[in-house]
Amino acid sequence: MHIAAPYLLVVLVTSAVVHSGFALYAWQKRATGARWFSLVNLSLAIWLSGYAGELIGADRTSKFLWALVEYVGIVTVPVLWFAYAQQMDGRAKWLTPFRVGLLLIVPATTLVILATTQWHGLHWRAFELAGPEPLLALRVSYGPWFWVHSAYSYLLLAIGTTRILRHVLRGSDLYRGQAVVLVIASLLPWFINLIYLTGLISLPGLDPTPLALSVSTLALGWDIFRYRLLDPMPVARMKVLATMLEAVIVIDHLDRVVEANPAARAVLDPRAS
């Protein structure tokens, strides 16, 4: 593990840079509805950067301060992912400032409770340094609020993923591959986190969730550049194409087929009809 320590930092920092790049790229397309996707990636970059800072912190106090930075990303990613899913599913009007503010109450409360946890133990009952040299991390025992925060986060992630699946599966079959990548990208880190919290993965002081996020980064990047994630076809237009009797094939500026309705697929491949 001592030999692997520098590589772990490289993975964390590189992933944070990649997510920052996605955030900037998506923000430039915010007029097309990519604002929430940009904020998701910004939160992931904060999470990964904070964890890298925690690992290289010189002492217990500095590591705790970096953990607070890390938690800014941890508590906001589920809310932003849920908001992004709402938008993809055609529910953008639901995302009023008031409702988004309500969604952020639990994350904000979690940050306050964590910042003061050494006095009441509601989030972390205790924490100590643990793990392989030289990257010592905080090993913690969880208080009751930690499980409240975790349940809330998993609920938002589950609802968000369901919304995205429903949106994609309502469209044409060409978007089914997009759905698979989205599910992998959204579920992998939380699956790893779940088995880590239950003790099925034993890495003293080290949380593998950010490493799973680096894999998720690749899946999200593939979705962006291969399936044009930030330029989704409106659901109404999908439905119109799906019900047309005439064959319709849509190509982009590189002459790639980006959409074909059922009538066109029947012409191109009669076996598929």
C-alpha positions as CSV (number, residue, x, y, z in Angstrom):
1,M,0.0,0.0,0.0
2,H,3.0,2.3,0.6
3,I,4.0,2.0,-3.1
4,A,0.4,2.5,-4.2
5,A,-0.1,5.7,-2.2
6,P,1.2,8.2,-4.9
7,Y,-0.9,6.5,-7.5
8,L,-4.0,6.9,-5.3
9,L,-3.3,10.6,-5.1
10,V,-2.8,10.8,-8.9
11,V,-6.1,9.1,-9.5
12,L,-8.0,11.4,-7.1
13,V,-6.4,14.6,-8.5
14,T,-6.8,13.5,-12.1
15,S,-10.5,12.6,-11.5
16,A,-11.1,16.0,-9.9
17,V,-9.6,17.8,-12.9
18,V,-11.7,15.7,-15.3
19,H,-14.9,16.5,-13.4
20,S,-13.9,20.2,-13.3
21,G,-13.5,20.0,-17.1
22,F,-17.0,18.4,-17.5
23,A,-18.4,21.1,-15.2
24,L,-17.0,23.9,-17.3
25,Y,-18.0,22.2,-20.6
26,A,-21.6,21.7,-19.3
27,W,-21.9,25.2,-17.9
28,Q,-21.1,26.6,-21.4
29,K,-24.2,24.7,-22.5
30,R,-26.4,25.7,-19.6
31,A,-28.8,27.4,-22.0
32,T,-29.6,24.0,-23.4
33,G,-30.4,22.6,-19.9
34,A,-27.0,21.4,-18.8
35,R,-26.7,23.6,-15.7
36,W,-27.5,20.9,-13.2
37,F,-25.2,18.4,-14.9
38,S,-22.4,21.0,-14.6
39,L,-23.1,21.4,-10.9
40,V,-23.1,17.6,-10.3
41,N,-19.6,17.5,-11.8
42,L,-18.4,20.5,-9.7
43,S,-19.6,18.8,-6.5
44,L,-17.8,15.6,-7.5
45,A,-14.6,17.6,-8.1
46,I,-14.9,19.1,-4.6
47,W,-15.5,15.7,-3.1
48,L,-12.4,14.2,-4.8
49,S,-10.2,17.3,-4.1
50,G,-11.3,17.2,-0.4
51,Y,-10.5,13.6,-0.1
52,A,-7.0,14.1,-1.6
53,G,-6.4,16.9,0.8
54,E,-7.6,14.7,3.7
55,L,-5.0,12.1,2.8
56,I,-2.1,14.5,2.5
57,G,-3.1,16.5,5.6
58,A,-0.3,16.8,8.1
59,D,-2.2,16.2,11.3
60,R,-5.6,15.3,12.7
61,T,-6.9,18.9,12.6
62,S,-6.0,19.6,9.0
63,K,-7.4,16.2,7.9
64,F,-10.7,17.1,9.6
65,L,-10.9,20.5,7.9
66,W,-10.3,18.8,4.5
67,A,-13.0,16.3,5.4
68,L,-15.4,19.2,5.8
69,V,-14.5,20.4,2.3
70,E,-15.0,16.9,1.1
71,Y,-18.4,16.7,2.7
72,V,-19.5,19.8,0.7
73,G,-19.4,17.5,-2.3
74,I,-20.7,14.4,-0.6
75,V,-23.9,16.0,0.6
76,T,-24.7,18.0,-2.5
77,V,-24.1,15.4,-5.2
78,P,-27.3,13.5,-4.4
79,V,-29.4,16.7,-4.5
80,L,-27.9,17.9,-7.7
81,W,-28.2,14.5,-9.3
82,F,-31.9,14.4,-8.4
83,A,-32.3,17.9,-9.9
84,Y,-30.5,16.9,-13.1
85,A,-32.8,13.8,-13.3
86,Q,-35.9,15.9,-12.8
87,Q,-34.8,18.1,-15.7
88,M,-34.1,15.2,-18.0
89,D,-37.5,13.8,-17.3
90,G,-39.2,17.0,-18.3
91,R,-39.9,18.3,-14.8
92,A,-37.7,21.4,-14.9
93,K,-40.6,23.6,-13.8
94,W,-40.7,21.6,-10.5
95,L,-37.2,22.9,-9.6
96,T,-38.3,26.2,-8.1
97,P,-35.8,28.0,-5.8
98,F,-38.1,27.2,-2.9
99,R,-38.1,23.4,-3.6
100,V,-34.4,23.3,-4.2
101,G,-33.9,25.1,-1.0
102,L,-36.0,22.5,0.8
103,L,-33.9,19.7,-0.7
104,L,-30.7,21.4,0.6
105,I,-31.9,21.5,4.2
106,V,-30.6,18.1,5.1
107,P,-27.2,18.7,3.4
108,A,-26.8,22.0,5.1
109,T,-27.8,20.5,8.5
110,T,-25.3,17.7,7.9
111,L,-22.4,20.1,7.3
112,V,-23.3,22.1,10.5
113,I,-23.6,18.9,12.6
114,L,-20.3,17.5,11.2
115,A,-18.4,20.7,11.9
116,T,-19.5,20.5,15.5
117,T,-19.5,16.7,15.9
118,Q,-16.6,16.6,18.3
119,W,-18.9,18.2,20.9
120,H,-22.0,16.0,20.5
121,G,-21.0,13.0,18.4
122,L,-24.2,13.1,16.3
123,H,-22.4,12.6,12.9
124,W,-19.1,11.0,14.0
125,R,-18.9,9.7,17.5
126,A,-15.1,9.6,17.3
127,F,-12.4,9.7,14.6
128,E,-8.7,8.8,14.5
129,L,-5.9,8.5,12.0
130,A,-5.6,5.1,10.3
131,G,-4.5,3.5,7.1
132,P,-1.3,2.8,5.2
133,E,1.6,5.2,5.5
134,P,2.1,7.8,4.2
135,L,-1.6,8.5,3.4
136,L,-3.2,8.3,6.8
137,A,-7.0,9.0,6.6
138,L,-9.7,9.5,9.2
139,R,-11.2,6.3,10.6
140,V,-14.5,7.2,12.2
141,S,-17.3,5.6,14.2
142,Y,-20.8,6.8,13.0
143,G,-23.4,8.7,15.0
144,P,-27.1,8.7,14.4
145,W,-27.2,11.7,12.1
146,F,-24.8,10.0,9.7
147,W,-27.4,7.3,9.0
148,V,-30.1,10.0,8.5
149,H,-27.9,11.8,5.9
150,S,-27.1,8.5,4.2
151,A,-30.7,7.4,3.9
152,Y,-31.7,10.8,2.5
153,S,-28.8,10.7,0.0
154,Y,-29.7,7.1,-1.2
155,L,-33.3,8.1,-1.5
156,L,-32.6,11.0,-3.8
157,L,-30.1,8.9,-5.9
158,A,-32.7,6.2,-6.3
159,I,-35.4,8.6,-7.4
160,G,-33.1,10.4,-9.7
161,T,-31.9,7.2,-11.4
162,T,-35.5,6.0,-11.8
163,R,-36.4,9.3,-13.5
164,I,-33.5,9.1,-15.9
165,L,-34.3,5.5,-16.8
166,R,-37.9,6.4,-17.5
167,H,-36.9,9.4,-19.6
168,V,-34.5,7.4,-21.8
169,L,-36.7,4.3,-22.1
170,R,-39.6,6.5,-23.3
171,G,-37.4,7.4,-26.3
172,S,-36.2,5.4,-29.2
173,D,-34.2,2.2,-28.9
174,L,-31.1,4.0,-29.9
175,Y,-31.0,5.6,-26.4
176,R,-31.1,2.3,-24.5
177,G,-27.3,2.3,-24.6
178,Q,-27.3,5.7,-23.0
179,A,-29.5,4.4,-20.2
180,V,-27.0,1.6,-19.4
181,V,-24.1,4.0,-19.2
182,L,-26.1,6.4,-17.0
183,V,-27.1,3.6,-14.6
184,I,-23.5,2.4,-14.3
185,A,-22.2,5.9,-13.8
186,S,-24.8,6.7,-11.1
187,L,-24.9,3.5,-9.2
188,L,-21.3,2.2,-9.1
189,P,-19.9,4.7,-6.5
190,W,-22.9,4.2,-4.3
191,F,-22.8,0.4,-4.5
192,I,-19.1,0.5,-3.6
193,N,-19.9,3.0,-0.7
194,L,-22.7,0.7,0.5
195,I,-20.5,-2.4,0.8
196,Y,-17.8,-0.3,2.3
197,L,-20.1,1.0,5.1
198,T,-21.4,-2.5,5.8
199,G,-17.8,-3.7,6.3
200,L,-17.7,-6.0,3.3
201,I,-14.6,-4.1,2.0
202,S,-11.9,-3.7,4.7
203,L,-9.5,-0.9,4.0
204,P,-8.5,0.7,7.3
205,G,-9.0,4.4,7.1
206,L,-9.5,4.5,3.3
207,D,-12.8,5.0,1.6
208,P,-12.9,3.4,-1.9
209,T,-16.0,5.5,-3.0
210,P,-13.9,8.3,-4.6
211,L,-12.0,5.6,-6.6
212,A,-15.3,4.3,-7.8
213,L,-16.1,7.9,-8.8
214,S,-13.0,7.9,-11.1
215,V,-14.5,4.9,-13.0
216,S,-17.8,6.7,-13.0
217,T,-16.1,9.7,-14.6
218,L,-15.1,7.5,-17.6
219,A,-18.7,6.3,-18.0
220,L,-20.0,9.8,-17.8
221,G,-17.4,11.0,-20.3
222,W,-18.4,8.3,-22.7
223,D,-22.0,9.2,-22.4
224,I,-21.3,12.8,-23.1
225,F,-19.2,12.4,-26.2
226,R,-20.8,9.2,-27.6
227,Y,-24.5,9.7,-26.9
228,R,-24.5,13.5,-26.8
229,L,-25.8,13.5,-23.2
230,L,-26.0,17.3,-23.0
231,D,-28.1,17.6,-26.1
232,P,-31.0,15.1,-25.4
233,M,-33.8,14.9,-27.9
234,P,-37.0,16.3,-26.4
235,V,-39.5,13.6,-25.4
236,A,-42.3,15.1,-27.5
237,R,-40.2,14.9,-30.7
238,M,-39.2,11.3,-29.8
239,K,-42.9,10.3,-29.6
240,V,-43.8,12.0,-32.9
241,L,-41.0,10.2,-34.7
242,A,-41.9,6.9,-33.1
243,T,-45.5,7.1,-34.3
244,M,-44.8,8.3,-37.9
245,L,-45.4,5.9,-40.7
246,E,-42.7,7.5,-42.9
247,A,-39.1,6.5,-42.4
248,V,-37.0,9.2,-40.8
249,I,-33.3,9.1,-40.3
250,V,-31.4,11.9,-38.6
251,I,-27.7,12.4,-39.1
252,D,-25.3,14.9,-37.5
253,H,-22.6,17.1,-39.2
254,L,-20.2,14.1,-39.2
255,D,-22.7,12.0,-41.1
256,R,-23.4,9.8,-38.1
257,V,-26.9,8.4,-37.5
258,V,-28.1,9.9,-34.3
259,E,-31.8,8.9,-34.6
260,A,-33.9,6.5,-36.7
261,N,-37.6,6.0,-36.1
262,P,-39.2,2.5,-36.1
263,A,-40.3,2.8,-39.7
264,A,-36.7,3.6,-40.8
265,R,-35.3,0.7,-38.8
266,A,-37.8,-1.7,-40.4
267,V,-36.5,-0.6,-43.8
268,L,-32.9,-0.8,-42.9
269,D,-33.2,-4.1,-41.1
270,P,-36.5,-6.0,-41.8
271,R,-35.5,-8.7,-39.2
272,A,-35.9,-6.0,-36.5
273,S,-39.5,-5.4,-37.3
